[in-house]
Amino acid sequence: MNPKSEQLVDLIFKKLKTYNNKKIFLEKESLNKFILYLFKEN
């Protein structure tokens, strides 16, 4: 993954982890795999 994509994953991860309305169980590696999957689909 290139540095720009890694920064995007970090930003999304931080935003989701600070979302207070619902408790979100999220691991960074899972998010990373999901985003890579989305890029491969397009």
C-alpha angles and dihedrals in degrees: 000000000000121000094254092054090047090054090051091052090049092051094048091046093052093047093050093046091054094049103117105185093078134018109250122198105205135157119201094227091054091051090048092052091047093052091048088051090053092051091051092052093058 
